[in-house]
Amino acid sequence: MKPDPFHRDCGSRQVIDRIGDRWSVLVVLTLADGDRRYGELAGRIDGISQKMLTQTLRGLERDGIVTRTAHATVPPRVDYALTDLGRSLLDLVAGLEAWATTHLVEVEAARARYDDAR
């Protein structure tokens, strides 16, 4: 049977939740240019807490979108990178980023009109 995200029990809803989450989108975009360390991700994604970044990375790793590579060095070093599956998301999330930045002024104006009407 074909996955149906409109059905409440379909696992595709969880996939949509993962890839549609703002933090997941920003992590994928940050990893688009190559491997990053945890601190680099945290520094690039303004406003993300350590807890949320850790949860997001673990979820993306669990779903096969990101790999975590621990290096036996002193101090310890951990790198995160997109998998082939993760790289297949780049056009999609880059499109979301482009749409959001291109239409930001229009969305903000619509919000102001809506709020003023209330």
C-alpha positions as CSV (number, residue, x, y, z in Angstrom):
1,M,0.0,0.0,0.0
2,K,1.3,3.5,-0.9
3,P,2.1,5.8,2.0
4,D,-0.6,8.3,2.7
5,P,0.4,11.3,4.9
6,F,-3.3,12.2,5.2
7,H,-3.9,9.0,7.2
8,R,-3.2,9.4,10.9
9,D,-1.2,6.2,11.2
10,C,1.1,6.7,8.2
11,G,4.8,6.9,9.0
12,S,5.2,9.4,6.3
13,R,3.8,12.0,8.8
14,Q,6.8,11.5,11.0
15,V,9.1,12.0,8.0
16,I,7.3,15.2,7.2
17,D,7.6,16.3,10.8
18,R,11.3,15.7,10.7
19,I,12.2,17.4,7.5
20,G,9.6,20.2,8.0
21,D,10.9,21.2,11.4
22,R,12.6,24.6,11.4
23,W,15.7,23.3,13.2
24,S,16.1,20.3,10.9
25,V,15.8,22.6,7.9
26,L,18.5,24.9,9.3
27,V,20.8,22.0,10.2
28,V,20.5,20.5,6.7
29,L,21.2,24.0,5.2
30,T,24.2,24.5,7.4
31,L,25.6,21.1,6.4
32,A,25.1,21.7,2.7
33,D,28.7,23.1,2.4
34,G,30.3,20.1,4.2
35,D,31.0,18.6,7.5
36,R,30.6,20.7,10.7
37,R,31.4,20.3,14.3
38,Y,28.7,20.7,17.0
39,G,30.0,24.1,18.0
40,E,30.0,25.3,14.4
41,L,26.4,24.2,14.0
42,A,25.5,25.9,17.3
43,G,27.3,29.1,16.3
44,R,25.6,29.2,12.9
45,I,22.0,28.5,14.0
46,D,21.2,31.5,16.1
47,G,18.6,30.8,18.9
48,I,18.9,27.0,19.0
49,S,19.5,25.6,22.5
50,Q,22.0,22.9,23.1
51,K,19.2,20.5,24.0
52,M,17.3,21.2,20.8
53,L,20.4,20.9,18.6
54,T,21.3,17.6,20.2
55,Q,17.7,16.3,19.8
56,T,17.6,17.5,16.2
57,L,21.0,15.9,15.3
58,R,20.0,12.6,16.9
59,G,16.7,12.6,15.1
60,L,18.3,13.4,11.7
61,E,20.9,10.7,12.4
62,R,18.2,8.2,13.3
63,D,16.4,8.9,10.1
64,G,19.6,8.5,8.0
65,I,19.9,12.1,7.0
66,V,23.0,13.0,9.0
67,T,26.1,11.0,10.0
68,R,28.0,11.5,13.2
69,T,31.7,10.7,13.2
70,A,33.6,10.6,16.4
71,H,37.4,11.0,16.1
72,A,39.7,9.5,18.7
73,T,41.7,12.7,19.3
74,V,42.4,14.8,22.3
75,P,40.3,16.7,22.8
76,P,37.6,14.5,21.3
77,R,36.2,15.6,17.9
78,V,32.8,14.9,16.4
79,D,31.8,15.8,12.9
80,Y,28.3,15.9,11.4
81,A,27.7,15.5,7.7
82,L,24.8,14.9,5.3
83,T,24.3,11.4,4.0
84,D,23.3,10.8,0.4
85,L,19.7,10.8,1.7
86,G,20.3,14.1,3.4
87,R,21.8,15.6,0.3
88,S,18.7,14.6,-1.6
89,L,16.8,17.1,0.6
90,L,19.0,20.1,-0.3
91,D,16.9,21.3,-3.3
92,L,13.8,21.1,-1.2
93,V,15.1,22.9,1.9
94,A,17.0,25.5,-0.2
95,G,13.7,26.1,-2.0
96,L,12.0,26.7,1.4
97,E,14.7,29.1,2.4
98,A,14.5,30.9,-0.9
99,W,10.7,31.2,-0.7
100,A,10.8,32.5,2.9
101,T,13.5,35.1,2.2
102,T,11.9,36.2,-1.1
103,H,8.4,36.6,0.4
104,L,9.2,37.7,3.9
105,V,8.1,41.3,3.3
106,E,4.8,40.1,1.8
107,V,4.2,37.7,4.7
108,E,5.0,40.4,7.3
109,A,2.6,42.8,5.5
110,A,-0.2,40.2,5.5
111,R,0.4,39.5,9.2
112,A,0.2,43.3,10.0
113,R,-3.1,43.6,8.0
114,Y,-4.5,40.5,9.8
115,D,-3.5,41.8,13.2
116,D,-4.9,45.3,12.5
117,A,-8.2,43.8,11.4
118,R,-8.6,42.0,14.7
